[in-house]
Amino acid sequence: MHAAAPMHLYDTSRSEVAAFAPGETVTMYVCGITPYDATHLGHAATYITYDVLQRRLIDRGHQVRYVRNITDVDDDIIRAARQRDVHYLDLAFGETARFDDDMAALNTLPPWSEPRATGAIGNIRGLIDTLLTQGDAYLVDGAVYFDTGAANGFGSLARLGDDRMRQLAAEWGERPDDPAKRNPLDFVLWRPSDDGEPAWEARWGRGRPGWHIECSALALHELGPTIDLHGGGVDLLFPHHESCRAQSEAVTGQPFVRHWLHQAMVHCDGRKMSKSTGNLVFVGDLREHHDAAAIRLALLLHRYRRPWNWHDDLLVDAETRLARWRRAGPGDAALDATRAALDDDLDTPTALAAIDAAAEAGRGVSAAAELLGVEL
């Protein structure tokens, strides 16, 4: 066990780097994909970050219960399935298979559990029923909303002003101007389904769950009322993670998460990599011409919580680095330096520099590279 001192990781809720000292078993929940398109580099950067964290926790002697969900029913996947004239679950199955293939190629460890939203409808209905009974939610014309006005400290996780939260809520389709809501930031827990949309029976009306309640139901069912570490892209901080925290704590009466860790955005052409901007770089396309280990190395070059801009030269440099490490051969040079760098808020650039120096000196670096998930 290599754990003389605690790791230190940035905690979004405290806006500072703080000690992360969980027990022998670490519970970790990371928001997974909505499988309606291929894996892009923003996805890959996120899941590689939590993979490196998982590897270091295991290296320190922990057992890790890492849960990464699959959001296989929501507005995006329903819309995409309709446009492609396929069943939404068929679309989800195919895109999840492509995602799994990319993750395996990038050498990420499989999660302890990978539950699907459609497999948790019973749990979702149970949570909504509890929230309604407690008065934390209300029913309007078959839709159930969470009452943020009654929530304890709604907005305290994201630390955003009311105007900014309303703006982000609108961007995510939360409709803060909906007259059915008691408060503009209230969010939907259950909505009536339109014709042709997936639907399930509930005592408050036939319909389907909202996005946020899906993750709460999966996290609580898989890991219990309080999770050691919760993560995902920083774009999920509000409204998704703020909403998950509020509704989960309303149900359990306990803190939902001990430590929040968020991955910064990857940019391309100076803009956030996203489907709406059309600047996506897909892992599958890069794999056709480049070693997947080099793709992983290119993503590790940047500190996880600082946004950065992708360009093709990064991959060229990563292939040169990979060849240099492989020439150095097997050995445990730079392993302790890599461990120290990862314990310092997952400082992968410093880890890469230490491995570079050892490889240039002709010392084998396979053990240190493996800790970063890079096979030589």
Secondary structure, 3 states (H helix, E strand, C coil): CCCCCCEEEEECCCCEEEEECCCCEEEEEECCCCCCCCCEHHHHHHHHHHHHHHHHHHHCCCEEEEEECECCCCHHHHHHHHHHCCCHHHHHHHHHHHHHHHHHHCCCCCCCECCEHHHHHHHHHHHHHHHHHHCCEEEECCEEEECHHHCCCCCCCCCCCHHHHHHHHHHCCCCCCCCCCCCCCCEEEEEECCCCCCCECCCCCCEEECHHHHHHHHHHHHHCCCEEEEEEEHHHHHHHHHHHHHHHHHHHCCCCEEEEEEECCEEECCEECCCCCCCCCEHHHHHCCCCHHHHHHHHHCCCCCCCEEECCHHHHHHHHHHHHHHHHCCCCCCHHHHHHHHHECCCHHHHHHHHHHHHHCCCCCHHHHHHCCCCC
